[in-house]
Amino acid sequence: MTLEKDTLLHNRYRIIDILGQGGMGSVYRAVDENLGVQIALKENLFTTDEYARQFRLEAVILANLRHPNLPRVSDHIVLGDQGQYLVMDFIEGEDLRFRMERLGMLTEEDAVHIGAAICDALAYLHSRKPPILHRDIKPGNVKITPDGHIFLVDFGLAKVYQNASQATTTGARAMTPGYSPPEQYGTARTDPRTDIYSLGATLYAALCGIIPEDGLARAMDNAQLTPLRKRNSKVSRRLAAAIEKAMAVDPSDRFQTAEEFKKALLGAKSKTQQIPGSYTVAPPPVDAFPAREINEAAAAPLKEKTPVRPVPKGPVPSPTTVEEDQPFISPLKRQKERERKRRSTVVRFVVFVLLLLLVLGGLAYFTPWMLPADMRGIIPFLVPTHTATPSATPTSPIPTSLPTFTATSTSIPTATKRPPTATTLPTHTSIPSIVDTVAPTDTALPSTAVPLGGGTGQVAFASNRSGLPQLYLVDIEVNGATQLTDMPNGACQPAWSPDGSKLVFISPCKGMDDIYYNASLYIINADGTGLTQIAPGPGGDFDPVWSPDGKSIFFTSLRSGQMEIFSVNVDDLSKFSQITKGALRVESRQPAFSRDGSQIVYAVKRFGVYQIWMMNADGTEPKQIVRSGVAYTDYLPAWSPNGELIIFNQRCATVFCNPYLMSISATDHTREQGTRMQVNLTIIQNVGYSPDGFYLAYEGVEEESNVDIFYMTAAGGGRTRITTDPELDFHPAWRPSVTTTP
């Protein structure tokens, strides 16, 4: 149970606020009323014998440590069935992870000072009798105080290391991808060289702003460590060589002691060795980050841990049962065996499907009277048909640079085109071109089949083909476009209601902008009728999206003075709610819902770049789920219909590069780095899923150097162009199934 503010614990420690929360409890900032000083209070709510024993072990480890780069424990409290508590120094300041986000990359001097300070702490820990291993060194566990002093914090994974012939007493088994060495993933023994690897990886990330390749992947020959100087050519060769040696896959190739690593770091910059505790860096500026984030970073909470096994229901397993008495063995053979079994499973499944199709085809051929008449009419070998198969156009080279896009006109055309009143789409003879080398299907889809992508098989989009951008509706298979709006100042950013009967969009819209100042939200029926304006706010409203229950529209607004996410009640368009309330210069925008409507993924602008965050639909529990540093900006997130994946765009923040399409798990937040999808496109933006989740619609560029609407499979294959107009077509939105008549 979370302790409330002003709770007096043990008649001595008064709770001020929560610093962090994790699976085993919380970390609080409190005041020792006997001494009048601030302290950090770490909580353990697991009262089983094994977890209580591990927590007591951590207390014993910390209580006996006295080092200027380590926090101290001053008390250990046991409150019956309520839980256990550690009273420790409150370390105020910013962690190294936050400093990396704020500055991008650290200077060599700061990296050497931080490395030397942590080496001092490790040398002290490793020299205890018996030695103590930290096993969770990463930027989030390196703290920098307001006076520039450096601390190594969080001993939740610490273990007491015995000699090679004895069993070890271990803490919770966990690792952080990129920072943990390969031996920490399996049943191999961890020793002081484990901490040396993690410190090397931490300094690597601090100097180039990118998390290094994972140790386990390197051990399995699935990845190689990118040389540090390739990512930051300003790093000296001697310093890069020292850090890369510390990160060797084989422990025998690393520095064997923390003192050796420290001498190599100082030698790389010709620095004189100082007494422990005297290495400092520039203190963090007070206004560099919101006070809320200072509190979250003030202690080493139980966050960022990636347990190997989730705690099962029922009796809580012992965290001390992991055996580590085997030398390190590469898991490559085990991985190959798993791949062989997967291939065998796939082959068996394919054989089963082929046999099933053969049986069904035989029944249809020899007993056709058993099938309905309309079904017999669409089976080729029962009723001969003349179906022409469109041939794929050859793949053309893709432009190597982005074209410059400008609005064709910012004035109102003299002859405006009124939206058609009919709800049916005109038929055109143009055929979408296939730009991937994918073999066309042998038989055309029957007319009674479910539309491609599920839903209605239609996509709404914006186009300036009539002058200013207006909304259009295109049928993917027919390929004809119907104009839906004729707004005097343009329209764009369409978003469908969940039942597919209405659209919300913004106007004015002059073209493809980042921020639409002074824009308002409008609602229309799917045939372009029933135009309704939502009361505008000062500054502008844009980025609209409909909630899955159809009751609210969420959008970005400047009405509070900076970009924040608001919502409006669809039944009462005068009822607004502010969802996000960021600190000054921390802006939120581009909301996208999970399928059940309980969570929102969105973009947050901090330190000059956009980041991908997630929160509950009411704005509570915001957290960053993608950490790309300040070298990249992440934006335009979209949630897959099955709720398992989030895709988003990424651009370089400091130099020019074409946008990338990235993906990350929507449920597993242990890995905070997106995966780049290999789609081989010059430009791909505003990507959205089809209703069935099998396809992606997006705005892209082909050989004509023009922005058009495309779709492809979710895996990036079968790329097909939907629109071919010479003007700009953008902001696609796939129409869901229509459950009410427009």
N, C-alpha and C positions, 0 to 999 in steps of 0.2 A: 504494500500500500504506500503510495507516494505521500511523503510528509508535507503538510501544509506550511505556508509561510507563518512565522512567529511560533511554530511548535518548539517547545522546550524539551530537548532530549537529554535524558539522564540528569535532569535538574541542573544542567550546566551549559549545553550547547543550543543556542537559539537559531532556528533556520531563517535564512534571509531569502534565498531563491535557489532554483535548480540550475546546476551548471551543465549537466548532461544526463542522459538516460540510456540504459542498455538492457540486455536480456536478463541480467542477474540483479539489477537494482538501479539506483540513481546515485549521482554525485551532487552534493549540496554545498553551497557557500553558507557558512554559519559564523556566529560570534561566540567565542568562549567568554561567557559572562564572568568567570572568575578572574581571567587575565585581561579581558577587554581587547582581544586581538581576533582578527579574522582567521578562520581555518577552513579547510576542505573536509567534508564528511562523506566518506565512501561507504555505500550501503550494500549488503548482501542479503537478499530476501530468501535465498535457498537455505533451508534449515536442515537438510539431510546431513548425515554424518560426514559423507565424503566432501560435499561442498563446504561445510563448516570447517573441515580439516584443511582444505585448500585455502580458505580465507584466513584461517589462523596462521598458515604457513606464510602467506603474504605479509601478514602483520609482523611475524617474527623476523622475516627477511628485512623489511623496511625499518623496523624499530632498532635494529642493530647497525644500521648504516649511518655513517657520518662522513659526508663528502660534500664539498661546496657545489657540485653539479648534480646533486640528487636531493629530492625532497625528503623530509623526515616524518616519521610517524610518532605521535606523542601519546596515543591512547588507543585501546581496543575495547569495544563495548559489546557485550552479549546481552540481549533482551529477550530471553526465553524463546517463544515461538515467533516473535515479531521479526527477528533478524539480528545480524551483526553489523557493527559499524567501525570503520577505521577513522581516526582523527589524524589529519596530516597537514603539512604546511600548505597554505593557499598560495599558489604560484600565479601571480597576476602577469598579464602580458599577452602576446600573440604567439601562436605556434608557427613552426617553420612552414607548414602547409599554407597558412594564411599569408605569410610573408612572400612565398613563391607566387601566389595569386596576385598579390599587390604589386610586386616588382617584376614579375616574369622570370628573370634569372638573377641569381646572386653573383656578386663579384667573387673573383678568386680569393681575395683576402678574407671576406666574410666566410666563404666555404671552408677555408683552411682553419680559421678560428673556431667555427662550429665543430668541424671534424676533430680538432685537437681537444676541445672541451669534452666531447662525447668519448673520445679515446681515453682521456683521464678517468672518466666515470667507469668505463668498461674495464680498464686496467685494475681499478679498485675492486669492482664486482668480481672479476675473474680471479683475483688474488685472495678472496675470502676462503676460509676453511670450514666447509667445503666451498668450491667456487659457485658463484651465482650467475646464471645466464638470464639476460633480459628477454630475448626472442621476439620482440615486437618493435624494433627500431624502425621508424618511418617519420616523415615530416610532421605528422599529427602528434607525435610523442616527443618532439623537441620543442621546448618552450623558451621564449626570449622575453625577459622581464622589461619593465619600463626603463631600467638603467642599463640594458644591453647584456645582462648576465644570462648564461645559457644553462638550461636544466634538461636532464633526461628524466621523463616521467612515465607513469603507468606500468606497474609491475604485475598486471593481471595475468600475464603468460609466463612469469618468471619461473625458473626451476633451479633446484639445488643439484649441481652436477657432481656425480661420483666418478671414480676412476673407471677405466674401460672394462674391468672385470666385475663391476657391481651394477645392480639395477639402479635406475634413476628415479628420483621423486619429481614428478612433473606437474605443471599446472595445466590449465585448459589448453587443448590442442587447437591451434588456429594459425593462420598465416595471411599475409597481405600480398596478393599477386604483384609482382614487380619488385617487391622489397624482400621477400623471403627466399632463402636459398633452396635448392632442390631437395636437400636432405630433410628439410622441415615438412615436406609434403607427405612423405611415406613413413616407413617404419625404421628408417635409418637414424643413427645416433646424432643428436645435436651436441655441439661443444662450443667453446669460446669462439671458434672460427665462424660459427653461425651468425653471431652478432657483428663480426667484422664484415661479412657479406652485406648485411642489412644496412650498416652504416655507409658502406661504399655505394650501395644503390640510392640511399638518401642523398648523398652528396652529388651523385650523377644527376638525379632529378633536379636538385637545387641549381646546378650549373647550366642546365639546358632547358629546363621547364617541361621535360617530357619524362614520364615514368619509363624506366628501362624495360627491355624484353624480359618476360617472366623466366625465372630460373628453371622451373620444371620444363617449360617448352625448350629451353636451350639444352637441358640434359637429355631430352628425347630427340635432339637434332631437328626439331620443328622450327627453331628460330636461332638467330645469331645475334649477339650483342652488337648494336650499332656503335662504332667508335665514338667516344665522347666528342672529339674534335670535329667529327663530321656534322654534329648537331650544333656545336658552338666552337667555331674556329679560333675564338679568342682565348680559349683555355690553353695553358702551356702544356707542352708535350710531357713534361715530368709529372705534373699533377694528374693529367689524364691517364698516364701509365700507372700511377699509384692507385687510382680509383678502380681502374679496370682489373688490376691484379687482385684487389680486395674482393672483386665480384667473380672470381674464377669459379667455374662449375665444380671442379674437384677441390675439396677443402685443402688438400696438400699443396695446391698451387697458390693459395692465398697467403697473406701475411699470417704468421702463426700466432702472433700476439697483438694486442691493441697497441702496445708500446712501439712495435715495429711499424705499424700503420701510421702512428702519430709522427714518427721520425721521417717517414717518407713524405707525409703531407707538409711538414715544416721545411724539409729539404727542397721541395718543389718550388717554394717561394723564398728560400734562404732566410727563414725566420728563426729567431732565437727561441729556444724552449723556455717556457715560463712555468711558474709554480702552478699546481692545480687550482682551478677556480679563478685564475686571472685572465683567461681568454674571454674577450667580450666582442660584441658587434654593435653597430649603430642601433640605438633604441627605437622601437616603433613609434611613429607619430600618434598622438592621442586621437586625432580626427581621421586616421587612416581607415578605420572600420567602425561600424555601428557598435554602440555599447552592448547591444544584445549579443553580438558575435564575440565580443571580448569575454563576456561571461561564459559563452559556450566553449571557448577555447581555454579558459582559465585553469582548468585541471585536466588530467588525462582521464576522461570518462570512459565508460564501457562501450564506446562506439567504435566503428570501423573494424570490429573483429569479425573474421570469417570462419565460423566453426566448420570443421570437416564433417561432423555429423550433427544433425539437429537433435535436440533433447527429445527423446520419445515420450509418449504419454505413459503414465504409470510410474513405477519406481524410477527415480532419477539415477542414471548410471554414474559410476565412479569416474571422476576425471583423472584418476591416477592409475588407470589400468593400461595405458598405452605403453607398450614395450619399445625401447629404443636401443636394444643391445646388438643390433646388426649393423655392419658397415654399410656405407652408402652404395646402393646399386641403382644404375640407370633404369627407369621404368619403361624404356623403349620396347623391350620384349613383351611386357604385359600389355602395352598399348597396341602392338601389332596383333596380339592374340584377340583382343577385344574387337579390332577392326575386321579380322578374319571371321569372327562369329557374326558380326553385323552383315558382312557381305553374304554369308551363308543364309542368314534370315531373309535378306532381300531376294536372293535367288529363289528360295522356296516360295516366297509370296508371289513372285512373278509367274512361276510355273503353275501355281494354284489358280491365279487369275486367268491365264491362258487356257487351262483345262476347263474352267468354268465357262468362259466365252465359247469354247469349242462345243461344249454340251448344249448351251443355249442356242447357238447358231444352228446346230444339227436339228434341234427340236423345231426351230422356226422354219427350216428348209423342208423337212419331211412332213411336218404337220402344220402347215400355214393356216388351216381353218381354225386352229385354236387361238389365233391372234385376232384382235379387233380389226375391223376393216380399215380404220384410219391409220393404225400402226402398220398394217401390211403395205399401205400406200407409200410409206416413207422408207421401207427397207429396200436398198438397191437391187439385191439379187432376187427379190420377189416381183417387183414392178420396175421395169427399165425406165430410167429417167435421163433427161438431158440436163446435167448440171455442170456449168462451166466453172472451173476452179481458177481463181485469179492467180496469176503468176507473180512471184516475188520480184521486186525490182532489185538489181544488184546493189550491194553495199557500196556506199559512196564515202569518200573520205570526210572526216568530221573536222570542222575548222579548229585551228589550234589556239585561237584567241576569241574572246568575247566580242561581239559586235557592239557598237554604241547605239542604244535605243533612245529615240526621242519621239514624243507624241507628234502625230501627223498634223494635228490642228488643235488649237485651244479655243477656237471660236465655234459658234453654233452654225451648222450648215443651214443654208437657206431653205432647202427642201428636206424636212425631217421625215424619217420613216416611222410611221405609226406601228405599234406592235400588232400582229395579226390576232384576230379574235378566235380563230379555229384552234382547237386543242390538238389537231393532228399535224404531223410534220410533213413538209414537202419532200418528195422523192427526188434524189439527184443520182446521177450515174457515176460520180467519181468514186474511186475505190481507194481505200487507205493503203499506203505503201508500206511494205514490210522492209525495215532497214536492217534487221538482223539476218544472219544466214541461217534461218530456221526453215525447215522443209514445210511447205504448205500441206494442209490436211487433204486427204484424198477425196473426201465427200463433204459437200456443204452441209452446214447445220440445218436440221429440219426447222420449219417455221414454228413448230409447237415447243421447241426447246426453251429452257430457261434462258433469258437474255444473258449475254456475256457479262461476267462480273456480278451476277445476281441483281436484285433490285429491278429497275426498269430498263437497264441497258442504255441510259441517257446520262449526259454530262452537261451541266451548266457551266458557262465560262464567260469571261469578259473579252471584248474585242473592240478595237477602234476602227473596224472596217467601214463604219458609217460616219467617221469623223472623230468625235469623242467616244471613249469607251462606253459600250452598252452591254447588257446581258443577253446571251444567246443560249439556246438549248439545242444540243445535237444528239441524234440517235447514232450510236456507235456503228451499228450494222448497216444502216441506211446512209449515213454520212451526210445528211442534210441539216442545215442550221436554221432555227426559227428565232427571230428577234423577239425578246421579251420586254425590254424597257426602251423608253425614249426620253430619258432624263435630260433636261436642257444643259446640265453641267456634268454629264457623264455618270456612269455607274460601274462598280466592280466589287470584288470580294463577295461573291454569292456563297450562301451556306443554307443547306436544306433543313427543313423541319424533319423530325424523325419519321413522320408518316409520308414524306415525299410530296405533300400537297402545297407547301408554301416555301418561299425563299426569303431570307433576310439578306440585305446588301447595303452598301454605303454609297452616298453621293454627297458632294461632288467628287469626281474622280477624273483626273486629267491623264492618267497613265499608270505605269508601274513604279509607284513610289514606295519609300520605306515607311514614312509617317504621313497620314492623310489629315492635314490640319483643316479644321472647320468642317469636317465631314459629319453627316448624320446617318442614322440607321433607318431603313425602310423595309416594309414587308409587302410582298405581292403573292398572289396565287401562282400556281405553276404555269398557267397560261398567260401571265402578264397582267391580269386584271386585279382589281381590289387594292390599289396602291395605298399604303398607310405609313405615315411618318411617325417614328418614335421621337418623343420630345428630346431635342438636342441639348448637349451640355457645352459650356464654354471650352474652346480649344479644339474639340473634335472627338468623334467616336468612330472606331474602326475595329478590324479583326473580329467580326462577329462569329459566334458559334451557338448552335441550339443545344440545350441540355437534352440528354437521352429521353427524359420523360416528357419533353415538349412543353414544359411549363415555364421555362425561363430562357432568355437569351443572354449569354455572357459575351463581353466585348472589352476592348481596350478603350480607355477614355483619358483625355487630358484635363478633365473637369476639376481635378484636385491639384493641378499645377504641374504634375508630371504623369507619365504613363502608369496607370494602375488598372486592375481588372475590376469591372463592375458587372452587375446583372440587372435585368429588368423583367418584371412579371409579364408574361404574354397576355394574361387575362386582364391585367391592369397596367397599361403601358406608362403610367405615371409613377409606378412604384419601383424605385431603384435601390440597389444595395451595393456597397463597396466591399469587394472580396479581399483585396490585398491592400496593405498599408505599409509600404516600404519606407526605410529611412531615406534621408535626403540623398539624392543622386543614385538611389537604388530603385529601378523602375521595373514593372512587370507588364507583360503583354502576351498575345498570341495563345490564348487558352485552348486546350483540346481535352475532351472528356474521355474517361474510360467507358467501356460499354455499359457498365451498370450505373454510371453517373455518380459514383461515390468519390472519385478522385479526378484531379485535373493536372495535366502536364502543361508547362508554360515556359516562356523565356523570361529571364531576369537579366537586366543590364546592370553590371557592376564592373568597376575598374575599366570602363570603356569598351567592354565586350559583352556579348550576350551569353548566358549560361542556361542550361536546361534544368528546371526545378520541377518538383511535384508537391502537391498539397491535397488536403481533403477539399471537397466541393464547397465547404463553408469557409475556406481560407485558413483553416487550422493546420498545424503540423507541417509547415513548409520545410523542404529539404532539397539540397542540390543533389542531383543524381548523375550528372555528367560533369567531369572536371577536366577540361581541355587546356587549362591555363590561360594566360593572356595572349598567347600566340595565335589562338583561333577564336572565332566567334560562332556560337551555335544558336540556331534559330529555327522557326517554323516546325515545331514538333507535331507529330500525328500519331495517334494510338491505333494499333491493329485491332480489328473487330473481335479477335479472340482474347484480347487483353494481355497477350504475352510479350509484345514487342512495341517499342517506340522508335519511330524513324524521325530524322531531323536533318536539316541542312547545316553545313559547316563551311566557313570561309576562313582564309588567312586574315589575321587582324592587323598585321604590320606590313605585309607585302601583298601584291596582287596575286590571286590564284582563282581559278574557276571553282564554283561551289561543289562540294562533295555531298553525297548522300550517305548518311550514317545511320546506324541502328544500335540499340542497347536494350537489354532486358527490362521489361516493365515491372518485374516481380523480384528479381535477384539484384540487389543494390550493392553487392560486395565488390563488384568490379565497376569502377566509375569512369572507364574509358570507352568511348563509342567504337564500333567496328565499321570501317569504311566498306560500303557496298560497291563491288566492281561492276559498274554499269557502262563504262566507256562512252560517256557523253560529254560534249563540250559544256552544256549547261543543263541543269535539272533542278527545278525549284517548285515550291508549292505542291508538294507530293501528297496525295491522299489515297486511301484504300477504297477499293470497290466494296459494296455491301457484303459480299461473300468472303472478302479478305484475300482472294486469290490474285488480284490485279492491283496495279498502281496507276493512277492518272496523274499527269504532271505537265508543266510547261517546260518545253525544251527547245533546243536548236539542232537542226539537221544541216544538210549541205547548203541549203539556200540562205543560210545565215539569218533566218527569221524565226521569231518565237511562235511556236504552234503548240497545240494540245496533242499529247501522245498518251498511250497506255502501254503497259508491259506486265509480265507476270511479276509476282512479288519477289521472285528470285532474280529478276533482271533480264529475262529472256523474252522472245517474241515481241520486240519493240515495234509498235504500230502507230502510224501518224493518223490522227483523227481529223484535224483541220488543215486546210491547204491555202487559205486566203493569204495574199501577200502582205496584209497588215498584221499587227501584233495580236495574238490570241493568248490569254493568260488567265490565272486564277481558276483552274478547273475544280468542279465539285460534283462528285458522282451521286446521282439521284437514287435514294433508297426506294424500296417497294412502296407503292401507293396503296394505303389502306383506307383512304377516304377519297371521294370524288372531288377533284379541284373545282 
